[in-house]
């Protein structure tokens, strides 16, 4: 045994082991520190540890079996003892070990005494998160009340200058989880945490609140309030004042004036308001309808209750996006506007009032009018991550792509666990080919929103041209929610445009335009778009554009130009106006203007379109649809070869020509589109066959959401 140990020392196996362990410890500590800062997946540090553990026996084996010589690495058995330089190598390893220990000790000191991303560090000292208060009432249905108390307190604190407050969505991610407060604070990147409980029994109320130092988990301040329910607003004001005073004393901040909670006329109105917020946060057609009912109830009791007024306005504007058939867009806008105007007049310093007015203008397409209201809402409440997302969208529509990206990144910083913020930023990174930045965000969605995680994974497969796999991925998404509009649209577009499964699309898609045109049924598409225009009202620019484009493809040029020109005139003149208009409608309108002899008008649209595409190209946002758009614009301007080449590039990049493209190609009958269409048809057949061989032979992941028709599977069933 002594001889073995002596040989291990001679061959420097012991030194290699010590050096490996010290360096591995440094790598593990560094990876554990920087992984959250770089938004890497939670398993990344574990992967580093796993690889290093596997590497230890390998390093020891090589140090035993091989020796470093002046002639290079040789097997130890082949090195004569007199020629061995292991003593010299051993001294070098001693220096490596000493250096690694110095680095390790330095890192330890830096991490513990001033350098690490400690939420209690100076940059994060004036920061706080309000966790959802625990409902201790005997009725679990009262949970909306404890949630509402928490959110109202959060909103008040968020209006205090120099105090950074974690946004609601991120804080409420920890609801119902028995997690350590210090760990929660690290994830939210705050130095202080407020937690508490609410017990409501009849008209009696007990609220307990604690302010906790996230560095050590100790209480800075705590209090219990036993009051009548009618005192709820005073209690919230007292809690906010006490918390701010504690922070001022602790941090030496300038004592701010603490905003007051917006009081309702009575507790019944306030409870309806809180229940409305509870449902509004869920989104979806059903919850939003319930939210609207509760906000309406609050306003029936207290007609001047501004928070309920602003929230109801925003709820009306959100509803058509989830259930447009029962909530026509035009009707909802008409109901939302007076509420937003009155809320703003009664309390211009309420963030929700500014947000409601800005959201109304954004939804109406008046982007320049929307911007100042949305910015003011964020100034009043910097933690208002939803409004940051709306403002980012407004800037994107106006062609301010750099500002849009900055806004989306700021939204994720303000609300790192917000599904909406993370989904939007991940999509924006994908659209700009910043895939390595998108991946950790998409991974974060695995727990935040499995549906949108799956949707992003399906979209990335489409980006890579793996259409059959993308269709199967969309079906896996539909297992989670078979009626979700995003999922249905993603899958239906592949069925219709990429695979040419028109009958499947007619039976499945809510708007199977391409399938109906292919079947010679344009009148049904016209009827669908006419119904949509009737639901939105005659002044909706997009609804007019959709109907005008349908008439154009159907060959009714008179009605096409009537609706298209009306829709164009309804859009306010603003930066990037053409970028906020449907591309098919622009291409149709150029053709109609050229046919009517309006060369200047057609040229104006062509130049606007090319300028818009140049802006997207400068932001590295060019996609297959952009190439298709540019190709037709060049054809219209007489650059025929450039147009054909660009259309071919669009198809090579994954674009699938549809019924509008087919109609446009007929205008250029002297050009040869056959090579482009042959390329497309070959891909269509290849990907469609791969998809049908899977779903027709038992590999359909969502038969409850979609099952192929028997005729579709003819020739594909194996065995």
Residue pairs with C-beta under 8 A, 6 or more apart in sequence:
8 14
8 64
10 86
11 63
11 64
11 67
11 76
11 86
12 63
12 86
12 89
12 90
12 93
13 60
13 63
13 64
15 90
15 93
15 94
15 97
16 59
16 60
16 63
16 93
17 56
17 59
17 60
17 63
18 97
19 93
19 96
19 97
19 100
20 55
20 56
20 59
20 60
21 56
22 97
22 100
22 101
22 104
23 100
24 52
24 55
24 56
25 104
26 100
26 103
26 104
26 107
27 48
27 52
28 45
28 48
28 49
28 52
29 104
29 107
29 108
29 111
30 107
31 44
31 45
31 48
32 45
33 111
33 116
33 117
34 40
35 41
35 42
35 44
35 45
36 117
36 186
36 187
37 117
38 440
39 440
39 441
39 444
40 440
41 440
41 443
41 444
64 76
65 75
65 76
66 73
66 74
66 75
66 76
67 73
67 74
67 75
67 76
67 79
67 84
67 85
67 86
67 89
68 85
68 89
69 79
69 83
69 84
69 85
70 85
110 116
114 121
117 189
118 124
118 215
119 127
119 185
119 186
119 188
119 189
119 190
119 191
119 214
119 215
120 191
120 213
120 214
120 215
121 191
124 164
124 189
124 190
124 191
125 191
125 251
126 162
126 163
126 164
126 191
126 247
126 251
126 253
127 163
127 164
127 165
127 166
127 189
127 190
127 191
127 192
128 157
128 163
128 164
128 165
128 166
128 190
128 191
128 192
128 193
128 194
128 243
128 247
129 165
129 166
129 170
129 171
129 184
129 185
129 188
129 190
129 192
129 193
129 194
130 150
130 151
130 153
130 154
130 157
130 165
130 166
130 171
130 194
131 150
131 171
131 174
131 175
131 184
131 193
131 194
131 195
132 146
132 147
132 150
132 171
132 172
132 174
132 175
133 146
133 147
133 149
133 150
133 195
133 196
133 197
133 198
133 207
133 209
134 146
134 195
134 196
134 197
134 198
135 142
135 143
135 145
135 146
135 147
135 197
135 198
136 197
136 198
136 199
136 206
137 145
137 146
137 198
137 199
137 200
137 201
138 201
142 198
142 200
143 278
144 274
144 275
144 277
144 278
145 198
145 200
145 271
145 274
146 197
146 198
147 172
147 175
147 274
147 277
147 278
148 273
148 274
148 275
148 277
148 278
149 198
149 207
149 232
149 236
149 274
150 171
150 172
150 196
151 168
151 277
152 236
152 261
152 274
153 194
153 236
153 239
153 240
153 261
154 165
154 168
154 171
154 383
155 351
155 381
156 236
156 237
156 240
156 258
156 259
156 260
156 261
157 163
157 165
157 240
157 243
157 244
158 165
158 381
158 382
158 383
158 384
159 259
159 351
159 380
159 381
160 244
160 256
160 258
160 259
161 256
162 253
162 254
162 256
163 244
163 247
163 253
163 256
164 190
164 382
164 383
165 382
165 383
166 188
166 189
166 190
166 383
166 415
167 383
167 384
167 385
167 414
167 415
167 418
168 281
168 383
168 415
169 385
169 415
169 417
169 418
169 419
169 420
169 421
170 188
170 415
170 416
170 417
170 418
171 188
172 281
173 417
173 448
174 184
180 217
181 193
181 195
181 212
181 214
181 217
182 214
182 215
182 216
182 217
184 193
185 191
185 192
185 193
185 214
186 214
187 416
187 417
188 416
188 417
189 416
190 214
191 213
191 214
191 215
192 211
192 212
192 213
192 214
192 220
192 247
193 211
193 212
193 214
194 209
194 210
194 211
194 212
194 243
195 209
195 210
195 212
196 207
196 208
196 209
196 210
197 207
197 208
198 205
198 206
198 207
199 205
199 206
199 207
200 229
203 228
203 229
203 230
204 226
204 227
204 228
204 229
205 225
205 226
205 227
205 228
205 229
205 231
205 232
205 235
206 224
206 225
206 226
207 224
207 225
207 227
207 235
207 239
208 222
208 223
208 224
208 225
209 222
209 223
209 225
209 239
209 243
210 219
210 221
210 222
211 219
211 220
211 221
211 222
211 242
211 243
211 246
211 247
212 218
212 219
212 220
213 219
213 220
220 246
220 250
221 242
221 243
221 246
223 239
223 242
225 235
225 238
225 239
227 234
227 235
229 267
230 266
230 267
232 267
232 270
233 260
233 261
233 263
233 264
233 270
236 261
237 258
237 260
237 261
240 258
240 259
240 261
241 258
244 255
244 256
244 258
245 255
247 253
248 254
248 255
248 256
262 305
262 306
262 307
262 347
262 350
263 270
264 270
264 273
264 298
264 301
264 302
264 305
264 308
265 301
265 302
265 304
265 305
266 301
266 302
268 301
269 297
269 298
269 299
269 301
269 302
269 305
269 308
270 298
272 294
272 295
272 297
272 298
272 301
272 308
273 294
273 295
273 298
273 305
273 307
273 308
273 311
275 294
276 290
276 291
276 292
276 293
276 294
276 295
276 298
276 308
276 311
276 312
276 315
277 291
277 311
278 291
279 287
279 288
279 290
279 291
279 294
280 287
280 288
280 291
280 311
280 314
280 315
280 318
283 318
283 322
284 322
285 319
285 322
285 323
285 326
285 327
288 315
288 318
288 319
288 322
288 323
289 319
289 323
289 326
289 327
291 311
291 315
292 312
292 315
292 316
292 319
295 308
295 309
295 311
295 312
295 315
296 312
298 305
298 308
299 305
299 308
299 309
299 312
302 308
304 346
306 343
306 346
306 347
306 350
306 352
306 353
307 350
307 352
309 339
309 342
309 343
309 346
309 353
309 356
310 339
310 340
310 343
310 350
310 352
310 353
310 355
310 356
311 352
311 356
312 336
312 339
313 336
313 337
313 339
313 340
313 343
313 356
313 359
313 360
314 336
314 352
314 355
314 356
314 359
316 327
316 332
316 333
316 335
316 336
316 339
317 332
317 333
317 336
317 359
317 360
317 363
319 327
319 332
320 327
320 328
320 329
320 332
322 485
324 535
325 535
328 534
328 535
328 536
328 537
329 535
329 536
329 537
329 540
329 543
330 535
330 536
330 537
330 539
330 540
331 535
331 537
333 360
333 363
333 364
333 537
334 537
336 356
336 360
337 360
339 356
340 353
340 356
340 357
340 359
340 360
341 357
343 350
343 352
343 353
343 356
343 357
344 353
344 354
344 356
344 357
346 353
347 353
348 354
349 380
350 380
351 377
351 378
351 380
351 381
351 384
351 387
352 377
354 373
354 374
354 376
354 377
354 380
355 373
355 374
355 377
355 384
355 386
355 387
355 390
357 373
358 370
358 371
358 372
358 373
358 374
358 376
358 377
358 387
358 390
358 391
359 370
359 374
359 387
359 390
360 370
361 367
361 369
361 370
361 373
362 370
362 374
362 390
362 393
362 394
365 541
365 542
365 570
365 571
365 572
365 580
366 572
367 394
367 397
367 398
367 572
367 574
367 580
368 398
368 572
368 574
368 575
370 390
370 394
371 391
371 394
371 395
374 387
374 390
374 391
374 394
375 391
377 384
377 387
378 384
378 387
378 388
378 391
381 387
382 414
383 414
383 415
384 414
385 411
385 414
385 415
385 418
385 420
385 421
386 418
386 420
388 407
388 408
388 410
388 411
388 414
388 421
389 407
389 408
389 411
389 420
389 421
389 424
391 407
392 403
392 404
392 405
392 407
392 408
392 411
392 424
393 404
393 424
395 401
395 403
395 404
395 407
396 404
397 576
397 579
397 580
398 574
398 575
398 576
398 579
399 575
399 576
399 579
399 612
399 615
400 575
401 615
401 616
401 618
401 619
401 621
402 619
404 428
405 428
405 432
408 421
408 424
408 425
408 428
409 425
411 418
411 421
411 424
411 425
412 418
412 421
412 422
412 425
412 441
414 421
415 421
416 422
417 444
417 448
419 445
419 448
419 449
419 452
422 441
422 444
422 445
422 448
423 445
423 449
423 452
423 456
425 441
426 438
426 441
426 442
426 445
426 456
427 456
427 459
429 435
429 437
429 438
429 441
430 438
430 456
430 459
430 460
430 463
431 621
431 623
432 619
432 620
432 621
433 620
435 460
438 456
442 453
442 456
442 457
442 460
443 453
445 452
445 453
445 456
446 453
450 480
451 477
451 480
451 481
451 484
451 487
454 473
454 474
454 476
454 477
454 480
455 474
455 477
455 486
455 487
455 490
457 473
458 470
458 473
458 474
458 476
458 477
458 490
459 470
459 490
461 467
461 469
461 470
461 473
462 470
462 494
462 654
463 654
465 654
465 683
467 494
467 498
467 499
467 654
467 683
467 687
467 691
468 687
468 688
468 690
468 691
468 694
470 494
471 491
471 494
471 495
471 499
471 691
472 691
472 694
472 695
472 699
472 701
474 487
474 490
474 491
474 494
475 491
475 695
475 700
475 701
475 702
475 705
475 706
476 701
476 702
477 484
477 487
477 490
478 484
478 487
478 488
478 491
478 702
478 705
478 706
479 701
479 702
479 704
479 705
480 487
481 487
482 488
482 702
482 704
482 705
488 508
488 509
488 510
491 508
491 706
492 505
492 508
492 509
492 510
492 512
495 501
495 504
495 505
495 508
495 509
496 502
496 505
496 509
496 512
496 514
496 515
496 658
497 514
497 656
497 658
498 656
498 684
498 687
498 688
499 684
499 687
499 688
499 691
500 684
500 688
501 688
501 712
502 512
502 514
502 515
502 518
502 519
503 515
503 709
503 711
503 712
504 708
504 709
504 712
505 512
505 514
505 515
506 512
506 515
506 516
506 519
507 709
508 706
509 515
511 528
513 525
513 528
513 550
513 659
514 658
514 659
516 522
516 524
516 525
517 525
517 553
517 659
518 659
522 550
522 553
522 554
523 554
525 550
525 554
526 547
526 550
526 551
526 554
529 543
529 546
529 547
529 550
530 547
532 543
532 546
532 547
533 540
533 543
533 544
533 546
533 547
535 543
536 542
536 543
537 543
538 544
539 570
540 570
541 567
541 568
541 570
541 571
541 581
542 567
542 582
543 567
544 563
544 564
544 566
544 567
544 570
545 563
545 564
545 567
545 568
545 581
545 582
545 585
546 582
546 585
547 563
548 559
548 560
548 561
548 562
548 563
548 564
548 565
548 566
548 567
548 585
548 588
548 589
549 560
549 564
549 582
549 584
549 585
549 588
549 660
551 557
551 559
551 560
551 563
552 560
552 564
552 588
552 591
552 592
552 663
553 588
553 659
553 660
553 663
557 592
557 595
560 588
560 592
561 589
561 592
561 596
564 585
564 588
564 589
564 592
565 589
567 581
567 585
568 581
568 589
571 577
571 580
571 581
574 580
576 612
576 615
577 608
578 586
578 605
578 608
578 609
578 611
578 612
579 612
579 615
583 609
583 625
583 629
584 660
586 605
586 609
587 629
587 632
587 633
587 636
587 660
587 664
588 660
589 605
590 602
590 605
590 606
590 633
590 636
591 636
591 664
591 667
593 599
593 601
593 602
593 605
594 602
594 636
602 636
603 637
606 633
606 636
606 637
609 629
609 630
609 633
610 630
610 633
613 622
613 626
613 629
613 630
613 633
616 622
616 626
617 626
623 653
624 650
624 651
624 653
624 654
624 655
625 650
625 655
627 646
627 647
627 649
627 650
627 653
627 655
628 646
628 647
628 650
628 655
628 657
628 661
630 646
631 643
631 644
631 645
631 646
631 647
631 649
631 650
632 643
632 647
632 664
633 643
634 640
634 642
634 643
634 646
635 643
635 644
635 668
635 671
640 668
640 671
644 671
644 672
644 673
644 676
647 673
647 676
648 675
648 676
648 679
651 657
651 676
651 679
651 680
651 683
652 679
656 680
656 684
657 665
657 676
657 677
657 680
665 671
665 673
689 716
692 708
692 712
692 713
692 716
693 716
693 718
694 700
695 708
695 713
696 708
696 712
696 713
696 716
696 717
697 716
697 717
697 718
697 719
700 706
700 707
700 708
